[in-house]
Amino acid sequence: MNKNTSSRRNFIAGTAATLLSATRLRGLPIPKIRNVSVICTAPATVRLVVVRIDTDQDGLYGYGCATFTQRADLVVAAVERYLKPFLMGRPTDAIEDLWQAMYNSSYWRNGPVLNNAISGVDQALWDIKGKQAGMPVYELLGGKQRRGAMIYSHASGREISETIDQARKLMAQGIKAVRLQVGVPGMAAYGAAPVVTSQSPNVSPEDEIFEPLPYVRRTLQLFEAARKELGGEIELLHDVHERVPPRLAVTFAKDMEQFRLFFLEDALSPENIDYFKQIRANCTTPLAMGELFNSPHEWNGVIKSSVIDYIRVHVSQAGGLTPSKKIAELADAFQVKTAWHGPGDVSPVGHCANVTLDLVSTNFGIQEWTFANEAVQEVFEGYPVVKDGYVYANEKPGWGVEINMKAAGKYPFGAERGSRKALNGGWGVVRRADGSVINQ
C-alpha cells in the first residue's frame, strides 16, 4: 500500500467518524423520548398543531409541525393516543428508523391524519438533532445551496382593479412573484371574496355557488389587464384549486399560455391527474401540483412522467421533512422543481422546514409565503425573515423556533371565522348552480 492510498483511507475513516453524533463521540447516553405533547393554537384564526418532544436530557426538546387545520382534533388524538405510547422511551437518534416504524404502525397508511401526526414527531426529532449538533437543520442536510429562497405572495380582490392594486403593493415591497385571484360577479371564487349581487342570494361561506365558465372568463380578463398594467417583468401565478372539469382545464391552461405564467397551480384534482398529459401535449403553460397529495402513489407518477413543472406538496401532509427530502430528490432527477405549500395553515415550525428544504435542494423553484401577523409572532419566536422578495432561515440550532406557551393559550381553537368555526375548522361546501357538490 503506497503512502497516498494509506492517507486517503485514513482521511475517509476520519471523515466518517466526524459524522457520528456529538453524543456518541462524547460517550454520553443517547437521548430518549421522555414525553410527547401537542400544542394547539390559532393566533391567525387558523388551527395550528405543533408536536413537542421532550427528552430525558434536561433542556433538550424539539418542535414539529402537524397542522391539518380541517381535522386538527383528529391529529391531536393520533399523536396522543397512538404515537405517544409507541414512542415513549425510544432513542431520538435514528430518525429514519422511527419514521418507518410509525408509518407502518397503523397497517393502513398514507392518510392525512396519520401523516400529519408522523410529521409532528419527525420534524421535532430533526429539531432535537440540530440542537444536539449546535447547527441549523439545513447544515445536517448538506448545507445551503443558496443564501435565500425566492417567495411569492397573494394578491386578490373583488374587482380586477383591486387585485392589481394589491399586486402593486407587494411589488413595492420587493416581491418578485405574485399570485393573482379575483372575485366572480354573482358567485364565490377561490382565493378572493365573493362578488355578491342581486342575482346571487345563495353566496355565503356556508353554501357557496361556483360555475367554471364564468370563473375562467373572469380570470382571463384579470391576466390580460395584469400584463398590460404590471408589465412583463413581474412573475405571475394563479391557483385554479381543482374547481374546473378536466376538459375545461386543458383549454384554460392553453388560453393562459399567452400571459407567460410562472405556473398555473392545481388545474386538476388528484382524482384527474392523468389529464396532465393532455395539458402538456397542448400548451407550454408551466404547471404546479401536489397541495392535496398525501401518498407516493400520487406524486411519483406526475414527477416521473414530467407532466408537471413544480411539485408543491404540503410537507406535513407528506409525513414531514424525512419523506419530503426524498420527494425533492426524486423530482430533481426528472427536472421538476419544488414549490412547497406555504399558506397560513402551516405553522412557523413548518415554514422553517419549508425554508430548510428550499436552501438545500438543487431543484428549488419558489416558495409560497404567508407573512406572520403580530399574534403569530407573539406565539412563535424565530419566524424566518423576508427581504427583497427572498426568505432567509434563522441561524439558530434546529429550527431556531421557540413557542411562548402563555401566548399560545391566548388563541385557542374556536377563533376561526365564519363556517370554519361552525364546522370545527373544516371547509364549507361549494356547489354548482344546479346544487351539485364540486371539488375544491
Buried (B, 14 or more C-beta within 10 A) or exposed (E): EEEEEEEEEEEEEEEEEEEEBEBEEEEEEBBBBBEBBBBBBBBBBBBBBBBBBBBBBEEBBBBBBBBBBBBBBBBBBBBBEBBBEBBEEEBBBEBEEBBEBBBEBBEEBBBBBBBBBBBBBBBBBBBBBBBBBEBBBBBBBEEBEEEBBBBBBBBBBBBBEBBBEBBBEBBEEEBBBBBBBBBBBBBBBBBBBBBBEEEBEBBBBEBBBBBBEBBBEBBBEBBEBBBEEBEEEBBBBBBBBBBBBBEBBBBBBBBBBEBBBBBBBBBBBBEBBEBBEBBBEEBEBBBBBBBBBBBBEBBEEBBEBEBBBBBBBBBBBBBBBBBBBEBBEBBBEBEBBBBBBBBBBBBBBBBBBBBBBBBBBEBBBBBBBBEBEEBBBBBBBBBBEBEEBBBBBBEBBBBBBEBBEEBBEBBEBEBBEEBBBEBBBBEBEBBBEEEEEBBB
